[in-house]
Amino acid sequence: MFLTFTLISAIFISCSFERYLGQDYIRYYEGEKSVLIFFPETIIKTNLKPKQFFLNDSLATYSIDSTSPARSLFLDSIIDSTFIQKIKEVMIRELTKYGFKVYEENDIEQFIALNDSSYVLNLEQLEIEEYIYIGPAYEFVDIYDDSLKIYLNALNVNSWFEMDRNNMPDEKYPVLYSSYYLLDEVTSTGTFYNPEYTIDTMSMDKVYELAEIVGEKYAINFFDYTLNLFIQDGLPEGRLPKKYFHYDHKARSLQTFYSDGFIEMDP
């Protein structure tokens, strides 16, 4: 019993110290953090519908017009510069709320003149995938039949970031990956035993709203990543953090769970 109590106490103290470091980062470094950001000029666009069409015979019974291998409903209509600009504007706005001074490509000389160890974040690759999402109907409507499937148009926005530090050439970071998706909207119009529903195909306005959502997520993920790097650097050598912290600036709350953060990948 004493050993168990000692172990629990040690874990609690460890997590408390990590939280203290996180609060320190938020409290004392607000307005003193800088980041130079780069964005691509083009988007990689991948239509996965042809592959789905040929590999999944069940699609042949669902709205052939909308899943035709020759058709992409959205990719050809997305203007790269507009989509990227919406990501950029929201990301810069949100990073500013998190206390960052944001520099863009035209501000490189000013950034270098800081002569500090501020971050450089490069959105190296941006991809939009279009596909058919096949999911159980109960995900969207109240239904007793768990075998019924719903077929929806879907878009994935995949991104790969490279990160560096100014004046710190020996610092190496993994590639940071994230992915977010958008589906057609489903509206239930029936009952539990007599399910009916309508599918509203996503509009281009919704597609561009996705860009804004993605920009906000990038800012959140980047702040959280630097927050956790600060916590890790503040721990005794050889000790790893027990938690991954997320800061919600709207609620001004430091949390220990967040499922949308960057995924580290090998360079």
N, C-alpha and C positions, 0 to 999 in steps of 0.2 A: 504493500500500500504506500509506504513512504517513497519507494522508487518510482511508482506511478505518479504520485503527487509531484515529485521533483521533476520528472520528465514533462508533465503538463505545464508546470511553472516555467520551465526553461523555454518551451515553445511559446508560451504567452509573452514572456519578456522579449523573445526574439521578434515576434510579430509586432509588439508594441514599439520596439526600436525602429523597425522598418516603417511603421506608420509615422513615427516622429520624423524620420528622414523625409518621407513623402510630404508631410505638412511643411517642413522646412523649405523644400523645393518650391512649393506653391506660394508660401508666404513671403519669402525673402528674395526670390528670383523673378517675381512678377515684374514685367517691364524691363528686365535686364537680360532677357534671352533674345537672341537673334538667329535668323535662319535665312539662308539664300536658297530659293527654290527655282527649279527648272521644270518645264513642261514640254512634251513632244509636240510636233506640229501636225502629226497625223495619227489616226487610230487604225489599228489592225481590226478588220471586220471579218468574222468567220460565220458562215451559214452552215449550221449543223443539221438542218432539216433534211437535206438530201440523204445523209447517212441514216437518219432515223427512219426516213420513208422506206428505204430498201431493207433495213434490218428488222423492222417491226411491222409485221403484217397487219396488226390490229389498227394501225393508223389508216389503212385502206378503207376502213368503215367510218372514218371520222373526217368530215369536211375536206374532201380531197382538194378543193380549190385553195384552201388556206395552207395546206401542207405540201403543195406541189413542189417537187425538187427544183423546179425552175424559178420558184418565187421566194423572194425575201420581202417580207412586209415592211421592214423598217430600215435595214442596213443601208439601202441605197438612198434613203431620205435623210439620214443623219448627216448633218454638215459638221465635219470634223472641227473646224475652228470655233463654231458656236458651242458645241458640246464641251470642248476643252476650256473655252473661255468661262462657261458657267461653273465648271469645276474650280477653276482658278479663282474666280471672284469670291465664291463661297469659302473656299479653303483659306484664302488670305484674311477674309473677314473673321472667320472662326479662330484662326491662329492669333489674330490680334486680341480677341477676347480672352485667350489663354495667356496673354502677356508677352507674346512674341513681337519683336520688331522684324517685319518681313521685307526681304530684299528680293528683287527679281533680276532677270538676266541683265537688264540695262543698268543695274546698280552694283555691278561687280566691283568696281573701283572703290565705292564707298564701303562695301562689305569688307574688302581686303584691308582697307584703312583702319578698320576696327582693331586689327592686330590682336585678336583673341582666339578662343577655341570654339567659336560659334559653329552651328551645324550647317551642312550643305545637304539639301534633299532634292534628288533628281528623280522625277517620274520618268523612268527610262522607257517603259513600254506600257501602252494602254490598249486593251483589246475588248471588243464587244462581240459576244457570241449570241446568235439567234437560234432558238431551238424550240421544240415542243416539250413542255413539261407534262409528264404523265403521272398523275397522283390519285390516291383514293379520294372518292367524292366526299367522304366524311371530314376531310381537311377543310372543306369549304361550306358544306351544307349539313343540316341535321338530318341524318339518314340512317336507317337500320341495316341497309345492305352494304357490308364492307367490301364486297367484290366489285362494286361499280367504280369505274375509273373516269376521271375528267381529263380532257386534253386542252392545254392552254398554251398560247404563245408566250414565250419567255425570252428575256434578254439577260445576259450576264455581263457585268463590267469587271474585267480582271485587270489588275495593275501590279507592276513590279517597280519598286523604288530602290535606288542606290543612295546610301548615306555616307557622308564623310564629315570630318571636323576641320575647320580652318586652322592652319599652322600645326596640325597634328598628323603628319604623314604616316606615322606608325600605327595609328588607330585604324582597325579594320572592322567592318560590320557586315553581317550577312545581307543578302537581298531581302527586302521586306515585301511580302505579297498580301494582297487582299482581294476579295471578290464579293460583289453585291448583285442582286438580281431583281427583276421586275416581272410580274405576271399579269395576264388578263385578269379583270375583275369578275368575280362570280357572285351573283345575287340569287338567293334562295326564294322561290315563289310558291313552293308546295308545302306539304306536310311531312311528318316523320315517316309515315307509311306510304305516302304518295308523293315522293320527292320530284320537284320540278325546279329548274334553275335556268337562268340566262347568263350568257357569257358576253361581257363587254370587252371588245378588243381594245387594247391599250392605244391611246392616241399619241401623236408626236409630242403634244404638250407634256404628257406623262413621261415620255422618254427623256425629255429635257429636264423634267423635274428630278428624274433619277440622277442626272449629272449633278444637280445641286445637293442631293442627298449624299452622293459619293464624295463631293468636295468637303462636306461637313464631317463625314466619317474619317477622311484622310487626316483632317486637322486633329480630331480627337485621338486617333490612333498614334499620330506622331507625338503629340504631347504625352500621352501615356507611355510611349516607348522611351522618351527622354527622361520622364519621371522615374521609371523603373531602372534605367541606367544609372541615374543619380543615386537611387537607393542602393543599388548593387555596389557602386563605387564607395559608398559610405560605410559598408560593412567591413569587418575585419578580413584580412587577406585569407582566401581559401573558403570563406563562408558564402553560401548561396542564399538568396532570398527565399522565404517560405511561401510568399504570396506574390501574385502579380496585381498591382494596384491600378485602379481606374479613377480618374477625377472627373466628376460631373460639375462643370463650372456653373451650370444653371442652378443646381441645388447646393453648390459649394460644399460638395460631399466627396470624401475620399473613400472609395469602395474597394472591396477585395475580390470582386467578380465582374468580368466583362467578356462576353463571348465574341466580340467583333474586332478584336485587336489585330495588329499585323502578325502575319505568320513568317517566321524566319526561315529562309531557304539558303542553301549553299550558293555562293557566288557563281 
